[in-house]
């Protein structure tokens, strides 16, 4: 074995050993590195992880201590996310490909489950908290919940055995997440539930993790459900954030909106308006249009973006043109007079999230309190009485923003954004037509 090759292998081994040692300091990411393929000139590693961004940063930090500026990020066909590539001194190439762990417990799921599940168990088992919640009290509350999570809660807090097993897993791993923050949120939600119970007796609080209680639509957006003495249910959507933050109230994409309106053909036609901008990218031909929405066409746009600072500027200009076109299409769809009834139905069901006979309220939890989101009530009232729906561009909120106004004597303004939410080759132009659409705020004007 040549000396320089042995040197690269030794450096790689040291880097991976350091990566593993430092894993002890990371308590919210599950990850594993394994050789995917070992050829004569290329060795590929799969990095299976519940948080690809964090794992990539950690891998590269360890590698750079040994390989310095030989560590690069490159877009490759194996992944929509940029891979880490080392071109060693011996002619060998080492490639690290970041893959999401299927079925893994993501940080987001763990944190939200603490916020949702703990108050359900606490209310059912009569667990109390003091007004002043110290770190010791937070630990004590967690321990009480852990002890109280028993099989007798199936049919009460848990709809079935599968949700019970999932809940036990979240409780067992709770201290790996944003423990103190989420326990405080959970306690504040418990206090809110207790406040409701003082006015309207609650006989059951159910966690709507995978299954919903009998009689409730499977796609109901409620995170937890309160059943009152008269057997009626109330769905509760839980949001966590700061005192003055506006958490997204709807996260969707362009295509589902057009599909809901029954305008799937019109959605497909949008690419004809976007395509001229793709034709301005060197190397893209008319025949490439058949690969619309596919990764190999996304890679062509991404390679152009990364060619130089000038090409990146041009790429962003082309994306901005297409973003404006997509926003115009959304505005025309939602605000078109002939679509009024469908727009009203969409806002009520998908945005205000009112379905069937089980109403929904939104409760926002912070570090200090939990209370009803009255803005959601404003939207529900407005969409019930709306006589005119206008969608239009806005000067506030940047190039991604547009507004929808509900008019009935008074006016209610809904703030939306259309934007890219992917990474690497699949962002911006690589996301094609199907950009993310978010509803962030409602206000009376």
Secondary structure, DSSP 8 states (H G I E B T S, - for coil): --HHHHHHHHHHHHHHHHHHHHGGG--S--EEEEEEEE-SSEEEEEEEES-HHHHHHHHHHHHHHHHGGGEEEE--TT-SS-EEEEE-TTS-EEEEEEEE-TT---HHHHHHHHHHHHHHHHHHHT----SS--HHHHHHHHHHHHHH--GGGBTTTBSSHHHHHHHHHHHHTGGGSSHHHHHHHHHHHHHHHHHHHHHS-EEEEEE-SSS--TTS-TT---SEEEEETTS-EEEEEEEE--TT----SEEEEHHHHHHHTT-HHHHHHHHHHHHHHHTTSTT--GGGGGGTTSHHHHHHHHHHHTT-HHHHHHHHHHHHHHHHHHHHHHHHHHH-GGGHHHHHHHIIIIIS--BTTB-EEEEEE-SS-EEE-HHHHHHHHHHHH--EEEEEE-SSS-TTEEEEEEESSSEEEEEEEEE----GGGSGGGGTT--EEEEEEEEE-
